Amino acid sequence: MKSKTTLILLVVVVALALWIKFYESKQPNTEERKRLAGNVVNFEEDDLDGIVIQNGDDRIELRRNDKKWRLETPIKDQADSSLVDSVVSALGSWQKDETISEDEIEKDKGRLEEYDLEKPKLRVKLLGKGMPPEILFGKDAALEGKMYVRLENSKDSFLVSQRVKTNVTKKAEEFRDRKLTDASNSEISRVALKTAAGEMELQKQGEHWEITRPLRARGDTQKVGDLVSQMTAARIQQFVAEAGGDLQPYGLTEPRGSITLFKQDDKEGQVLQIGGTPPEQQDQVYVRFSARNFVYTLPKKLEEILNTKPADLRDRHLVRFDTNLLDRITIDAPGKGKTVLARKEQVWAISSRDNQLANNTEVTRLLDTLKNAQVTRFVEDVASDLPKYGLDQPQLQVTLSSFASENTAETAAGEKPIATIAFGKVDGDNVFARIGEEPFVVAVPRTLLDQIFADPAKWQELAIFKFKPEDLQRLTVRTDKETTLTRGPNNEWARAEGSEPVNQVNVQSLLNTLSDLRAVRWESTATPQQAFDQVQITIEFTTSADDKTMHKLVVGGPAGGGMWYGRVEGREGVFVLSNPDFNALRLPLGEPTAPPVVAPSPPAAPAASASP
């Protein structure tokens, strides 16, 4: 018996919990109930399908579909959604200032007639599931800014603010959307332009625009976006006529041109035809817009679109690529060999030189230079004569590619070119160039060539040595004389031969500079003429007593700008050394010789005086 009672109590508790969770918790709290009770009408905005405004003989019907409002009566057109939403918001927050009850009205039979609520001129009906009864608007009250209203099925009347009346007593034309189209820039995927000069088509590929007609070329994403914005942001100046009538007076029987915007999977598009100029509004132009089937006027500036040529919208960047996808850079200069730079995570290496570390800063500079390089002139749209531009045998070719070391579901292993840039003949301040299989020949500044190192030595990392000062054990420095030092048991440096004192501070300064020596830049594999005719310093060192590897640095003549040429054994190329580093490497290593001690002269004996 006890078990049965317990079970019944458990069921009751669970049922009560479920009721609280699914019903009671969704009910408005006391404060919310008070607010709702004070509203003239209560409704769920998401369930609102339409609004009918009857003002005397004038009827306005607005319908909502997919969160966009349209006028259905007395004309069919796109509605100003922000304006309609403000009406909805005003209705949803409309509060009663005072309630005149049915009993009060019954006592005064003429009260409804006095309030003009018996047969009111203005009525508003909300359409949709669970909407309130029709709202009847009466006359203005004696109190400023107040009026009387009631609901169709209610005998109560209310004293309320006039603001809702202000919002709904508009002409149908005021509810029409003055924004030409409800399409946004991001929704447009294709554009077709027709003018007396010809036709042009633009297609969006991912985040970028391409010109597909009358030629295939990369489009300038910013400029095409600006062109599209001129339409999506255009605002109607005048509503002129329905498009089904005579279009001759507006110059739209044979339009001067048209622009068509296509959304994704839209085959018809939204066509804007441009006609003549209104006689009395020279700053406007007649247009017909297929999406709304009306004749309007727009600002005359819009007709400038008709002057657009393919060259105006072409991307003037030499090449377009995503650095996040880039893993390989191949620089090929005939007669100078091929340099291959490879990336592993964020570190670049010269794979054509046994994966020797590359100068990341220089690689980043190159990529930024290529990405920002601008075309100075579009030379040929069809490159039928490559030898004319030296592009049949380029003087320099740069290939940007991605690389997969293993097969995956998305890509096969190996190198996949992203873009190839070929540089041909020099033409004054420019050099001819071509991108991959694009048919175009362009001209770019010839200075771009100077920023692409064909010599692999110039791509080396700037770190010459990577040791710690305490790693060095034996050191030989040759200037005008030779000094060999070894590290003693107490990390004190001493001469390998002889017992002359050593300047420990200068030695430590030299070690600090030498162990972490960095180049200002690398020059080239070929040694500059006379760079080492007069060697300034030669330093050899080992890093441990057991290490038989001898590291050798040679500093030659001046490299200009207060800097010096240098080279190290085991690495090709010549680098440039800064003057502060040079001075640290040539500090005197011996203790300065103390000047000889000169004994003070004895005081002079006083002179004997003469006898009187």
C-alpha positions as CSV (number, residue, x, y, z in Angstrom):
1,M,0.0,0.0,0.0
2,K,2.8,2.4,0.9
3,S,4.6,1.6,-2.4
4,K,1.5,2.4,-4.3
5,T,1.0,5.7,-2.5
6,T,4.6,6.6,-3.1
7,L,4.2,5.9,-6.8
8,I,1.1,8.0,-7.1
9,L,2.8,10.9,-5.3
10,L,5.8,10.5,-7.7
11,V,3.6,10.7,-10.7
12,V,1.8,13.8,-9.3
13,V,5.2,15.5,-8.7
14,V,6.5,14.7,-12.2
15,A,3.2,15.9,-13.7
16,L,3.4,19.1,-11.7
17,A,7.0,19.7,-12.7
18,L,6.2,19.2,-16.4
19,W,3.2,21.6,-16.1
20,I,5.4,24.2,-14.6
21,K,8.1,23.7,-17.2
22,F,5.9,23.7,-20.3
23,Y,3.0,25.9,-19.4
24,E,3.3,27.9,-16.3
25,S,6.9,29.0,-17.1
26,K,5.7,30.4,-20.4
27,Q,3.0,32.5,-18.9
28,P,3.7,36.2,-18.4
29,N,4.7,37.3,-14.9
30,T,2.8,39.9,-12.9
31,E,4.7,42.8,-14.3
32,E,4.2,41.5,-17.9
33,R,0.5,40.8,-17.3
34,K,0.1,44.4,-16.1
35,R,1.8,45.8,-19.2
36,L,-0.3,43.6,-21.5
37,A,-3.5,44.7,-19.8
38,G,-2.6,48.3,-20.4
39,N,-2.1,47.7,-24.2
40,V,-4.8,48.7,-26.6
41,V,-4.1,45.5,-28.6
42,N,-1.9,42.5,-28.0
43,F,-0.5,40.2,-30.8
44,E,2.6,38.2,-31.8
45,E,4.5,40.1,-34.5
46,D,5.7,36.9,-36.0
47,D,2.1,35.8,-36.7
48,L,1.2,39.1,-38.4
49,D,0.6,38.5,-42.2
50,G,-0.9,41.8,-43.2
51,I,-2.5,45.2,-42.4
52,V,-5.6,46.7,-43.9
53,I,-6.2,50.4,-43.4
54,Q,-9.6,51.7,-44.4
55,N,-9.8,55.5,-44.4
56,G,-13.2,56.5,-45.8
57,D,-13.3,55.3,-49.4
58,D,-9.5,54.8,-49.5
59,R,-8.3,51.3,-48.7
60,I,-4.6,50.3,-48.3
61,E,-3.7,46.7,-48.0
62,L,-0.2,45.6,-47.0
63,R,1.0,42.0,-47.0
64,R,4.1,40.5,-45.5
65,N,6.0,37.6,-47.1
66,D,9.4,36.4,-46.0
67,K,9.8,39.4,-43.7
68,K,9.3,41.8,-46.6
69,W,6.3,44.0,-47.0
70,R,4.3,44.7,-50.3
71,L,1.5,47.0,-51.2
72,E,-1.4,45.0,-52.6
73,T,-4.1,47.7,-52.7
74,P,-4.6,50.2,-54.3
75,I,-1.4,49.5,-56.3
76,K,0.9,46.5,-56.3
77,D,4.4,47.5,-55.5
78,Q,7.3,47.1,-53.1
79,A,6.5,48.6,-49.7
80,D,8.8,50.5,-47.4
81,S,9.4,47.8,-44.8
82,S,11.0,50.1,-42.3
83,L,7.9,52.4,-42.4
84,V,5.5,49.4,-42.1
85,D,7.5,48.0,-39.2
86,S,7.3,51.3,-37.4
87,V,3.5,51.1,-37.7
88,V,3.6,47.5,-36.3
89,S,5.9,48.7,-33.4
90,A,3.6,51.6,-32.6
91,L,0.6,49.3,-32.5
92,G,2.4,46.8,-30.3
93,S,3.4,49.4,-27.7
94,W,0.1,51.4,-27.8
95,Q,-1.0,52.0,-24.2
96,K,-4.5,53.0,-22.9
97,D,-4.4,56.3,-21.0
98,E,-8.0,55.8,-19.8
99,T,-10.8,53.3,-20.2
100,I,-14.4,54.4,-20.7
101,S,-16.3,51.3,-19.6
102,E,-19.4,49.9,-21.3
103,D,-21.5,50.9,-18.2
104,E,-20.5,54.6,-18.6
105,I,-21.3,54.5,-22.3
106,E,-24.7,52.8,-21.6
107,K,-25.6,55.6,-19.2
108,D,-24.9,58.1,-22.0
109,K,-26.4,56.6,-25.1
110,G,-24.9,59.3,-27.4
111,R,-21.3,58.8,-26.1
112,L,-20.2,56.5,-29.0
113,E,-21.6,59.0,-31.5
114,E,-19.9,61.8,-29.7
115,Y,-16.6,60.0,-29.8
116,D,-17.3,59.2,-33.5
117,L,-16.9,55.5,-32.7
118,E,-20.3,54.4,-34.0
119,K,-19.4,54.5,-37.7
120,P,-15.8,55.7,-37.7
121,K,-14.1,56.8,-40.9
122,L,-10.7,55.2,-40.0
123,R,-10.4,51.5,-39.3
124,V,-7.3,49.2,-39.1
125,K,-7.4,45.5,-39.3
126,L,-4.5,43.2,-38.5
127,L,-4.4,39.9,-40.5
128,G,-3.0,36.7,-39.2
129,K,-3.3,34.0,-36.6
130,G,-4.6,35.2,-33.2
131,M,-4.8,38.9,-34.3
132,P,-7.1,41.3,-32.3
133,P,-10.4,42.6,-33.6
134,E,-10.5,45.6,-36.0
135,I,-9.4,48.8,-34.4
136,L,-11.9,51.7,-34.8
137,F,-10.4,55.3,-34.6
138,G,-12.7,58.0,-33.3
139,K,-12.4,61.8,-33.0
140,D,-9.6,63.7,-31.2
141,A,-10.2,64.3,-27.5
142,A,-10.1,67.7,-25.8
143,L,-6.7,66.8,-24.3
144,E,-3.9,67.7,-26.6
145,G,-2.4,64.7,-28.5
146,K,-5.2,62.3,-27.4
147,M,-8.0,60.6,-29.2
148,Y,-10.7,57.9,-28.7
149,V,-10.6,54.3,-30.0
150,R,-12.3,51.0,-29.5
151,L,-12.1,47.5,-30.7
152,E,-14.9,46.2,-33.0
153,N,-16.2,43.5,-30.6
154,S,-15.9,45.7,-27.5
155,K,-18.3,48.2,-25.9
156,D,-15.4,49.8,-23.9
157,S,-13.7,52.8,-25.4
158,F,-10.2,54.1,-24.7
159,L,-8.5,57.4,-24.5
160,V,-5.1,57.0,-26.2
161,S,-2.2,58.8,-27.9
162,Q,-2.7,60.0,-31.5
163,R,0.7,58.6,-32.6
164,V,-0.7,55.4,-34.2
165,K,-3.3,57.5,-36.1
166,T,-0.4,59.7,-37.4
167,N,1.4,56.5,-38.7
168,V,-1.6,54.9,-40.4
169,T,-3.2,58.0,-42.0
170,K,-0.8,58.1,-44.9
171,K,-1.5,58.0,-48.6
172,A,-0.7,54.7,-50.4
173,E,2.2,56.4,-52.2
174,E,3.9,57.1,-48.9
175,F,4.0,53.4,-48.1
176,R,5.8,52.7,-51.4
177,D,9.5,51.9,-51.0
178,R,11.7,54.6,-52.5
179,K,14.6,52.2,-52.4
180,L,14.7,50.9,-56.0
181,T,15.4,47.3,-55.1
182,D,15.3,45.1,-52.0
183,A,18.3,43.2,-53.3
184,S,21.6,43.7,-51.3
185,N,25.1,43.8,-52.8
186,S,25.9,40.4,-51.3
187,E,23.0,38.8,-53.0
188,I,24.1,39.9,-56.5
189,S,26.1,37.2,-58.4
190,R,25.9,38.4,-62.0
191,V,25.6,41.7,-63.8
192,A,24.7,42.4,-67.5
193,L,25.2,45.8,-69.0
194,K,23.9,46.9,-72.4
195,T,24.8,50.2,-74.0
196,A,25.0,51.6,-77.5
197,A,28.8,50.7,-77.4
198,G,28.1,47.0,-76.8
199,E,27.4,44.5,-74.0
200,M,29.3,43.5,-70.9
201,E,28.8,40.8,-68.4
202,L,30.3,40.3,-64.9
203,Q,30.2,37.1,-62.8
204,K,31.0,36.7,-59.2
205,Q,33.4,33.9,-58.3
206,G,33.7,33.4,-54.6
207,E,34.6,36.8,-53.2
208,H,35.9,38.2,-56.5
209,W,34.3,39.5,-59.7
210,E,35.3,38.3,-63.2
211,I,34.6,40.0,-66.6
212,T,33.1,37.3,-68.8
213,R,32.1,39.4,-71.8
214,P,33.3,40.8,-74.2
215,L,36.5,39.4,-72.9
216,R,37.5,37.1,-70.0
217,A,39.5,39.0,-67.4
218,R,39.8,39.6,-63.7
219,G,37.4,42.3,-62.5
220,D,38.3,44.9,-59.9
221,T,36.1,43.7,-57.0
222,Q,35.9,47.2,-55.4
223,K,34.9,48.9,-58.7
224,V,32.3,46.3,-59.6
225,G,30.9,46.5,-56.1
226,D,30.6,50.2,-56.4
227,L,28.7,49.8,-59.7
228,V,26.3,47.3,-58.2
229,S,25.9,49.7,-55.2
230,Q,24.7,52.5,-57.5
231,M,21.6,50.3,-58.2
232,T,21.1,48.7,-54.9
233,A,21.3,52.0,-53.1
234,A,19.4,54.1,-55.7
235,R,16.4,56.0,-54.4
236,I,13.4,56.8,-56.5
237,Q,12.7,60.5,-56.9
238,Q,9.2,60.3,-58.5
239,F,6.7,57.5,-59.1
240,V,5.6,58.3,-62.7
241,A,3.4,55.6,-64.3
242,E,2.7,51.9,-64.6
243,A,5.0,50.3,-67.1
244,G,2.2,48.8,-69.1
245,G,1.2,52.1,-70.7
246,D,2.8,54.2,-73.4
247,L,6.6,54.3,-72.8
248,Q,7.4,56.7,-75.6
249,P,7.2,59.9,-73.6
250,Y,9.8,58.6,-71.2
251,G,12.3,57.5,-73.9
252,L,11.8,53.9,-72.8
253,T,10.3,52.4,-76.0
254,E,14.0,52.2,-77.2
255,P,16.0,52.6,-74.0
256,R,19.5,54.1,-74.2
257,G,20.8,51.2,-72.2
258,S,20.0,48.7,-69.4
259,I,21.6,47.1,-66.4
260,T,20.4,43.7,-65.2
261,L,21.2,42.3,-61.7
262,F,21.0,38.6,-61.1
263,K,20.7,36.8,-57.8
264,Q,22.0,33.3,-57.4
265,D,19.9,30.8,-59.5
266,D,18.0,33.8,-60.9
267,K,17.6,33.4,-64.7
268,E,15.4,36.5,-65.4
269,G,17.2,39.1,-63.3
270,Q,16.1,42.6,-62.3
271,V,16.3,44.8,-65.4
272,L,16.7,48.5,-65.1
273,Q,16.1,50.3,-68.4
274,I,17.3,53.9,-68.7
275,G,15.4,56.4,-70.9
276,G,15.2,60.2,-71.3
277,T,15.3,63.2,-69.0
278,P,12.1,64.8,-67.6
279,P,11.7,68.3,-69.2
280,E,11.3,70.0,-65.8
281,Q,13.8,67.8,-63.8
282,Q,17.1,67.9,-65.7
283,D,18.8,66.3,-62.7
284,Q,16.7,63.2,-63.1
285,V,16.3,60.4,-65.6
286,Y,13.4,58.2,-66.5
287,V,13.8,54.5,-65.7
288,R,11.7,51.3,-66.0
289,F,12.5,48.6,-63.4
290,S,11.2,45.1,-64.3
291,A,11.1,43.9,-60.6
292,R,8.4,46.5,-59.9
293,N,7.0,47.1,-63.4
294,F,6.7,50.9,-63.0
295,V,8.3,53.9,-64.5
296,Y,10.2,56.1,-62.0
297,T,12.8,58.8,-62.1
298,L,16.2,58.3,-60.5
299,P,19.1,60.8,-60.0
300,K,20.7,61.5,-63.4
301,K,24.1,60.5,-62.1
302,L,23.0,56.9,-62.4
303,E,23.1,57.1,-66.3
304,E,27.0,57.3,-66.0
305,I,26.9,53.5,-65.7
306,L,26.1,53.5,-69.5
307,N,29.6,55.0,-70.1
308,T,31.3,52.0,-68.3
309,K,33.9,50.1,-70.4
310,P,35.5,46.8,-69.6
311,A,38.9,48.5,-69.0
312,D,37.2,50.6,-66.3
313,L,36.4,47.5,-64.3
314,R,39.5,45.4,-64.9
315,D,41.6,44.4,-61.9
316,R,44.8,46.4,-62.2
317,H,46.6,44.1,-59.8
318,L,49.3,42.1,-61.6
319,V,48.3,38.9,-59.9
320,R,45.7,37.6,-57.4
321,F,46.5,34.9,-54.9
322,D,45.7,33.7,-51.4
323,T,48.9,33.6,-49.3
324,N,47.3,31.1,-46.9
325,L,47.3,28.5,-49.7
326,L,50.8,29.3,-50.8
327,D,53.6,26.7,-50.0
328,R,56.1,27.1,-52.9
329,I,57.7,30.0,-54.7
330,T,59.9,29.1,-57.7
331,I,62.0,31.8,-59.3
332,D,63.5,30.7,-62.6
333,A,66.0,33.0,-64.4
334,P,67.7,31.4,-67.5
335,G,71.4,31.2,-67.0
336,K,71.1,31.9,-63.2
337,G,69.5,28.6,-62.2
338,K,66.2,28.0,-60.3
339,T,65.5,29.0,-56.7
340,V,62.7,27.2,-54.9
341,L,61.4,28.6,-51.6
342,A,59.3,26.2,-49.6
343,R,57.1,26.8,-46.5
344,K,56.6,24.5,-43.6
345,E,54.1,26.1,-41.2
346,Q,55.4,29.7,-40.9
347,V,59.0,29.0,-41.7
348,W,60.5,29.4,-45.2
349,A,63.5,27.4,-46.5
350,I,65.5,27.3,-49.7
351,S,64.6,23.8,-50.8
352,S,66.9,24.1,-53.9
353,R,69.7,24.5,-51.3
354,D,69.2,21.5,-49.1
355,N,66.4,23.3,-47.2
356,Q,68.7,25.9,-45.9
357,L,66.7,28.4,-43.8
358,A,65.4,31.5,-45.8
359,N,65.0,35.1,-44.7
360,N,61.3,35.1,-43.8
361,T,61.2,38.9,-43.9
362,E,62.4,38.9,-47.5
363,V,59.9,36.2,-48.5
364,T,57.0,38.2,-47.0
365,R,58.3,41.3,-48.7
366,L,58.3,39.6,-52.0
367,L,54.7,38.3,-51.6
368,D,53.5,41.7,-50.5
369,T,55.3,43.3,-53.5
370,L,53.7,40.8,-56.0
371,K,50.2,41.1,-54.4
372,N,50.3,44.9,-54.5
373,A,52.0,45.3,-58.0
374,Q,49.9,47.3,-60.3
375,V,49.5,47.1,-64.1
376,T,50.6,50.4,-65.8
377,R,49.0,49.4,-69.1
378,F,47.0,46.7,-70.7
379,V,49.0,46.0,-73.8
380,E,47.3,43.2,-75.7
381,D,44.0,41.4,-75.0
382,V,45.1,38.5,-77.2
383,A,48.8,37.6,-76.9
384,S,49.2,36.2,-80.4
385,D,52.8,37.4,-80.8
386,L,54.7,36.5,-77.6
387,P,58.2,37.0,-79.2
388,K,57.3,40.6,-79.8
389,Y,57.2,41.1,-76.0
390,G,60.0,38.7,-75.1
391,L,57.4,36.4,-73.4
392,D,58.2,33.3,-75.5
393,Q,61.5,33.1,-73.6
394,P,61.0,35.1,-70.4
395,Q,64.0,36.7,-68.7
396,L,62.4,35.8,-65.3
397,Q,59.5,33.6,-64.3
398,V,57.9,33.3,-60.8
399,T,55.6,30.4,-60.0
400,L,53.4,30.5,-56.9
401,S,52.0,27.1,-55.9
402,S,50.6,24.9,-53.2
403,F,52.1,21.6,-52.2
404,A,50.6,18.5,-50.7
405,S,53.1,15.9,-49.4
406,E,50.4,13.1,-49.3
407,N,47.2,12.2,-51.2
408,T,44.0,13.4,-49.5
409,A,40.3,13.2,-50.3
410,E,40.5,16.8,-51.6
411,T,43.9,16.9,-53.4
412,A,46.5,14.6,-54.9
413,A,50.1,14.7,-53.6
414,G,52.5,17.1,-55.3
415,E,52.7,20.7,-56.4
416,K,49.7,22.6,-57.8
417,P,50.4,25.9,-59.4
418,I,48.3,28.9,-58.3
419,A,49.8,31.5,-60.6
420,T,52.8,31.9,-62.9
421,I,54.2,35.3,-63.7
422,A,56.4,35.7,-66.8
423,F,58.5,38.8,-67.4
424,G,59.6,39.6,-70.9
425,K,61.3,42.6,-72.6
426,V,62.0,45.9,-70.9
427,D,60.1,48.8,-72.5
428,G,61.4,52.1,-71.1
429,D,60.3,52.3,-67.4
430,N,58.2,49.2,-67.9
431,V,58.6,45.5,-68.5
432,F,56.1,43.3,-70.4
433,A,54.5,40.6,-68.3
434,R,51.9,37.8,-68.6
435,I,50.1,35.7,-66.0
436,G,49.9,31.9,-66.6
437,E,47.6,31.0,-69.4
438,E,45.8,34.4,-69.4
439,P,45.8,35.7,-73.0
440,F,46.7,39.2,-72.0
441,V,50.0,41.0,-72.2
442,V,50.4,43.8,-69.6
443,A,53.1,46.3,-68.7
444,V,54.4,46.7,-65.1
445,P,57.1,49.0,-63.6
446,R,60.5,47.5,-64.4
447,T,61.6,48.2,-60.8
448,L,59.5,45.2,-59.9
449,L,62.3,43.0,-61.4
450,D,64.8,44.4,-59.0
451,Q,62.7,43.2,-56.0
452,I,62.7,39.6,-57.2
453,F,66.0,38.0,-56.3
454,A,67.1,35.5,-59.0
455,D,70.3,34.6,-57.0
456,P,69.4,32.0,-54.3
457,A,72.1,33.4,-52.0
458,K,70.1,36.6,-51.5
459,W,67.3,34.6,-49.9
460,Q,69.5,33.2,-47.1
461,E,68.5,34.0,-43.5
462,L,70.3,36.9,-41.9
463,A,71.7,34.9,-39.0
464,I,75.3,34.2,-39.7
465,F,76.1,32.3,-36.4
466,K,73.7,30.9,-33.8
467,F,75.7,30.2,-30.7
468,K,75.9,31.3,-27.1
469,P,78.9,33.3,-26.1
470,E,79.8,30.5,-23.6
471,D,79.9,27.9,-26.4
472,L,83.1,29.4,-27.9
473,Q,86.2,27.7,-26.6
474,R,89.1,28.7,-28.8
475,L,89.4,31.9,-30.8
476,T,91.9,33.3,-33.3
477,V,91.7,36.9,-34.5
478,R,93.9,38.2,-37.3
479,T,94.1,41.9,-38.0
480,D,97.5,43.5,-38.5
481,K,98.6,40.8,-36.0
482,E,97.4,37.4,-34.9
483,T,96.0,36.6,-31.5
484,T,94.9,33.1,-30.3
485,L,92.9,32.8,-27.1
486,T,91.6,29.8,-25.2
487,R,89.0,29.6,-22.4
488,G,90.5,28.6,-19.0
489,P,88.9,26.5,-16.2
490,N,87.3,29.6,-14.6
491,N,86.0,30.9,-18.0
492,E,88.9,33.3,-18.0
493,W,90.5,33.8,-21.4
494,A,94.2,33.4,-21.8
495,R,96.7,33.5,-24.7
496,A,97.5,30.2,-26.3
497,E,101.2,31.2,-26.3
498,G,102.8,33.7,-24.0
499,S,101.6,35.2,-20.8
500,E,100.6,38.7,-21.8
501,P,97.4,39.8,-20.1
502,V,94.0,39.7,-21.9
503,N,91.3,42.3,-21.8
504,Q,88.4,40.2,-20.6
505,V,85.8,42.9,-21.2
506,N,86.7,43.3,-24.8
507,V,86.9,39.6,-25.4
508,Q,83.4,39.2,-23.9
509,S,82.0,42.0,-26.1
510,L,83.6,40.3,-29.2
511,L,82.0,36.9,-28.2
512,N,78.6,38.5,-27.7
513,T,78.7,40.0,-31.2
514,L,80.3,37.0,-33.0
515,S,78.2,34.2,-31.5
516,D,74.9,35.9,-32.6
517,L,76.2,37.7,-35.7
518,R,73.5,38.9,-38.2
519,A,73.9,40.3,-41.7
520,V,72.3,43.5,-42.8
521,R,71.6,41.8,-46.1
522,W,73.0,39.2,-48.5
523,E,74.6,40.4,-51.7
524,S,75.0,37.5,-54.2
525,T,76.9,34.3,-54.9
526,A,79.4,36.2,-57.1
527,T,82.0,38.1,-55.0
528,P,81.8,41.8,-55.6
529,Q,85.0,43.1,-57.3
530,Q,87.7,44.2,-54.8
531,A,85.4,43.3,-51.8
532,F,88.2,41.3,-50.2
533,D,91.4,42.8,-51.7
534,Q,92.1,44.2,-48.3
535,V,90.9,41.9,-45.5
536,Q,90.2,43.8,-42.3
537,I,89.6,40.9,-39.9
538,T,89.7,37.1,-40.0
539,I,88.2,35.2,-37.1
540,E,88.4,31.5,-36.6
541,F,86.8,29.7,-33.6
542,T,85.7,26.3,-32.3
543,T,82.7,25.7,-30.0
544,S,84.1,22.9,-27.8
545,A,87.3,21.2,-27.0
546,D,86.2,18.1,-28.8
547,D,84.8,19.9,-31.9
548,K,87.2,19.7,-34.8
549,T,84.9,22.0,-36.9
550,M,86.6,25.4,-37.4
551,H,84.2,28.3,-38.1
552,K,85.7,31.1,-40.1
553,L,84.6,34.7,-40.7
554,V,86.3,37.1,-43.1
555,V,85.6,40.8,-43.1
556,G,86.7,42.6,-46.3
557,G,86.4,46.2,-47.6
558,P,83.8,48.8,-47.2
559,A,80.3,48.1,-48.7
560,G,79.2,51.8,-48.6
561,G,77.0,53.5,-46.1
562,G,79.5,52.8,-43.3
563,M,79.1,49.0,-43.7
564,W,81.5,46.2,-44.6
565,Y,81.6,43.1,-46.8
566,G,81.8,39.7,-45.1
567,R,81.7,36.0,-45.8
568,V,81.8,32.7,-43.9
569,E,83.2,29.4,-44.9
570,G,80.5,26.8,-45.7
571,R,78.0,29.3,-47.1
572,E,77.8,30.7,-50.5
573,G,77.5,34.4,-51.1
574,V,78.7,37.7,-49.6
575,F,76.8,39.6,-46.9
576,V,77.0,43.1,-45.6
577,L,78.0,43.7,-42.0
578,S,77.0,46.8,-39.9
579,N,79.6,49.2,-38.6
580,P,78.8,48.7,-34.9
581,D,79.3,44.9,-35.3
582,F,82.6,45.5,-37.3
583,N,83.9,47.8,-34.5
584,A,83.0,45.1,-31.8
585,L,84.9,42.4,-33.7
586,R,88.1,44.5,-33.9
587,L,88.4,45.5,-30.3
588,P,91.9,45.2,-28.9
589,L,92.2,41.9,-26.9
590,G,95.3,42.7,-24.9
591,E,95.5,44.8,-21.8
592,P,96.9,48.2,-22.6
593,T,100.5,48.6,-21.7
594,A,100.9,50.8,-18.6
595,P,103.1,53.9,-19.2
596,P,106.6,53.6,-17.6
597,V,106.8,55.0,-14.0
598,V,109.0,58.0,-13.9
599,A,110.6,58.7,-10.5
600,P,110.0,62.3,-9.3
601,S,113.1,64.5,-9.5
602,P,114.7,65.4,-6.2
603,P,114.2,69.0,-5.2
604,A,117.0,71.4,-6.3
605,A,119.6,72.3,-3.6
606,P,119.3,76.0,-2.5
607,A,121.9,78.2,-4.1
608,A,124.8,79.4,-1.8
609,S,124.5,83.0,-0.9
610,A,127.6,85.3,-1.5
611,S,129.5,86.5,1.5
612,P,129.1,90.2,2.1
